[in-house]
Amino acid sequence: MELFDKSKIEKEIEELPSGILTILLEAALSTNINSISIVGGVVRDLIAKSKNQDYDIIFNDLDLIIEGEPSKFIEELQNIIGPERVKVTRNNSNYKTSEIMINGIRIDIATARKETYPIPGENPIVESSTIKNDLIRRDFNINAMAIDLKDNRLIDLFSGLDAIENMKIDFLHESSVLDDPTRIIRASRYSAKLDFNLSIQAIRQIEDTINAWPWKWHIGDNTDLAPSALSIRLRMELELLFKGKYWKNALKNLQNWGGLKIVDSQLQNDQKLIEKILIAKKSKIEPLTALVYESKNPIYLAKRLHLSKQQIEIIEGAYRLKIYLEDVIANHIYKNWPPSKWTIFLEKINANESSFILEICKESPLKEYLKSWLYKWKYIESPIKGEDLIAKGWKPGPEIGIEIKRLRMKLIDEEIIL
């Protein structure tokens, strides 16, 4: 296999201090860890760089796989370069993973493992294994490669090298989507970011798996029973998708592949979806919140994906607004309403600004009224305050509030005339 000398890697990735990879290898060998490899996007980028020197490597962290215990490995690193330079920032004993910082460089360390999926879509059963088995459990050919730091060689079990050369992404197994449908979201993200195409076989696997819907849980069932890959992990993957600057292309990929069906059929068929999310994003609304609100049953989907309390409140407020507006439209009672009447009506709904923006993005037929209230009428105040009325001889009481409201509404109606 192709050789990747440690010093050459450090030269290509400017963020890596000179000699750090040799230190990592020494710490592994000192603790009887015979296999330690670099995995992840760095490997893919180094290969791309070897083919095209103009390729820019964007370094975020260094992912390591070891055949051994991360805790012992980290202790040895601290012995070699000092505990003050090796800070443990995260540790997960269940999955035997740790995150450390060395001189500001984030390094993720994981014990090599293999996974089995007893139930499609659920979290896998994990057990320690070899680096080769760890690569076998991964999602795509371009991500199933490792650079062995001991032998300076590339481990490529699924022709990832050729895949990068041909700019083609493929799943590793025929049951990849069955085991973990969130891989569809990841595929769209990588395809958009790298400008790679998904193979015909991979697209067919997505289509066939979703059309068969092999998971025991179906959309519409109790949200609490949804498997992780169709609920919590799905939300996490969607959040990652929207964090990238290529999210619009990623969403287009999902719609082209039929992949949004695992989220919601209405989202899959919405040709203005990206446009609506862009409007919401410009108004400081999280794209995922906007995406969920465009679904067939947004409150249900929000709970299924375990969105935050704040996100759910925004969606519930927007949905409440939608129901009120539908009633207004059905009864044709709004056509002669002055701005004051709209103001009274909309302020009774008790929804926040983000809820109004979501309904505006949804192309409500009454959106011009919503926009007028949101950006103008709601900010108009009574020209006279309570203390002014008291100074004129009014007695404290509810009448003052009624008068202030009357004066405010009068001014709102006058504004439209002016």
Sequence and secondary structure as in RCSB ss.txt:
>XXXX:A:sequence
MELFDKSKIEKEIEELPSGILTILLEAALSTNINSISIVGGVVRDLIAKSKNQDYDIIFNDLDLIIEGEPSKFIE
ELQNIIGPERVKVTRNNSNYKTSEIMINGIRIDIATARKETYPIPGENPIVESSTIKNDLIRRDFNINAMAIDLK
DNRLIDLFSGLDAIENMKIDFLHESSVLDDPTRIIRASRYSAKLDFNLSIQAIRQIEDTINAWPWKWHIGDNTDL
APSALSIRLRMELELLFKGKYWKNALKNLQNWGGLKIVDSQLQNDQKLIEKILIAKKSKIEPLTALVYESKNPIY
LAKRLHLSKQQIEIIEGAYRLKIYLEDVIANHIYKNWPPSKWTIFLEKINANESSFILEICKESPLKEYLKSWLY
KWKYIESPIKGEDLIAKGWKPGPEIGIEIKRLRMKLIDEEIIL
>XXXX:A:secstr
  B  HHHHHHHSTTS TTHHHHHHHHHHHTT   EEEESHHHHHHHHHHH TT       EEEEESS HHHHHH
HHHHHH TTTEEEEEEETTTTEEEEEETTEEEEEEE EEEE SSTTS  EEEE  HHHHHHTSSBGGGSEEEETT
TTEEEESS HHHHHHHTEE BSSTTHHHH TTHHHHHHHHHHHHT EE HHHHHHHHHHHHH  SS  TTS GGG
  GGGTHHHHHHHHHHHHSTTHHHHHHHHHHHTGGGGT HHHHH TTHHHHHHHHHHTT  HHHHHHHTSSSHHH
HHHHTT  HHHHHHHHHHHHHHHHHHHHHHTT  TT  HHHHHHHHHHS   HHHHHHHHHTT TTHHHHHHHHH
TGGG   SS HHHHHHTT  SSHHHHHHHHHHHHHHHHHHHH 
